[in-house]
Amino acid sequence: MFYYIITVFVIALDQLTKWLIVKNFELGESVEIIEDFLYITSHRNPGAAWGILEGQMWFFYIITVIVIIGIVYYMQKAAKGNHLLGVSLALMLGGAIGNFIDRVLHQEVVDFVNTYIFSYDFPIFNVADAALCIGVGMLMLQMILEEIAAKKEKKDGKSGTHRS
């Protein structure tokens, strides 16, 4: 249940921040937060990351529903007792649903976090995108930790140092 609370929090924060941008900013308007690094910029994305597959809403609907079902299934089956996995899946689920809501209601996603990293203008993103990326990073960390544990267990078992 805890993981679903994280999911709901991500969705609520994502939708609240997007609503604030739509209500308070003109499309394309930008406010400097940290010079040459962070800006709040009102932007709309009718596609996926970096605007790819623009206008392919049915594709996004189908893929997102499949992803949501897969994440919920995996949360129910594999995340019990594994907090890193559970939180990573909760973040990914919240991010997927947050952007799905935009696509269903507006046929585009509201983006607003505009960063410049070493003078590179990183694509504008939102809370849902950040949650997805953090969740994927945590999932990758979980997979690395599982691999390390499996190798250690295999090594300990072969060397005879494993104790029952």
N, C-alpha and C positions, 0 to 999 in steps of 0.2 A: 504494500500500500504506500509506503514511503516514497517509492520511485514514481508513483503516479502523482504524488503531491509535487515532486520536482517538475514533472511534465506539465502539470497545470500552472505552476508558477512561471515556467518558461513561456507558455502560451499567453498567460495574462500579461506578463511584462512585455512580450513582443507586441501584442495587439495594442496595449496602452501606449507604448512608444510610437508605434505607427500612427495611431489615432492622433496623438499630439502633433506629429509632423504634418499630417494632412490638414489638421485644423489651424495650425499656426504658421505654416510656411507656404509660400508660393512654390510651385514646381520649379526647380532649378535654383531656388534661393539657398544661400550658404552662409553659415555663421562660423567664424573662427573660434575654436576653443583653445588650441595650442598652436601657435604660429608655425607654419611649415610642417605640421605633423597631424593635427586632428581638427576636422571640421564637421559640422552637422549640415548636411546638404540634402534637400528634398529631391528625391529621384524615384522614378518608376521603372521597373524591369518587367517587360512582357515575356521574358524567357527564363532561362536558368542562369547559373553562374556565368558572369561576363556576357550576359545577354544571348547565350547560345540557344538554339531551338526556339527563337522568338515566335510567338503566336501558336505554338503547338500545345494548346491547353488540354485537349483530350489525352495526349500522351502523358502530360504531367499528372492529370487526374488518375489515370490507370496506374502509373508507376508509383505515385505517392500512396495510393490505397494498398498496393501490394507491399510496399515498404512498411507502412504502419502495421499491417497485419503481421508481417514478419517480425518486427520489433516487439510487438505485444506478445506474440507467441514465445519468442526467445526470452523475454523478460520473465514470463511465467515459468518456463522450463529451466533456464540456465542461471538466472540471476539470484536465485534464493541463496542467501548466505555469502554471496560474492558482491560486496558493496561497490567495488570499482566497476565491475561489469554492469551492475544495476544502474548506477548513476550515469554511466556513459550511454546506456540505452535510453534512459529517461531524458537526457539532454537531446539525443538524436530524435526521439519521438516528439518532444515538445517543439523542436525546430521544424521538423517535417510538417506537423499539424499547423504551426504558426504560418508558414508560407502557403500551405494548402488552403487555409481560410482566405488569404488574400486572393489566390488564384480563382477560387470558387466565387467569391463575392465581387471581385473587381477585374478579373482576367489579367492581372498584373500584380507584382509584389512591390510594396513600399520599402525602399532602401533609404538610409540616411547617414550611416557612419562612413565618413570619407577620410581616409588616412593617406599620408605620404610617408613612405618608409625609405629612407636614404634617397630622397627626391623621386622615388617611384610612386606614381599615383595609383594606389591599390584600388581595385574595383569597390564601389560603394556597396555596403552591406547593411544588415539589420541584426536584431537580437536573435531571431531564429537562425540565421546563417551562422552567427557566432556560436550558438548552442550546438548546432550540427557539427561544426569544426572541432569544438572542444570535445564533444562526445566521441567523434571519430578518433581524435588523438588519444583519448582515454582508453578507447577500445583497442587501439594499436598497442598501448602500454600494457593492457591486460593480456593481450596475445603474447607479447614479448616475455612478460613475467611467467605465463603458463609454459612457454617454451623453455625458459631457464629452469623452472621447477621440474619439467619432464626430463630434461637432460641430466639434472642433478640426481633425480630418482633413478634414472637408468644407470648412471655412473655408480651410484651407491649400491645398487642391486647387483651389478656385475662384479664389483670389487669385494663383495662379501661384507661390507660394513653396514649394510641395511639390517636393522633390528626390528623384529616383530613384537 
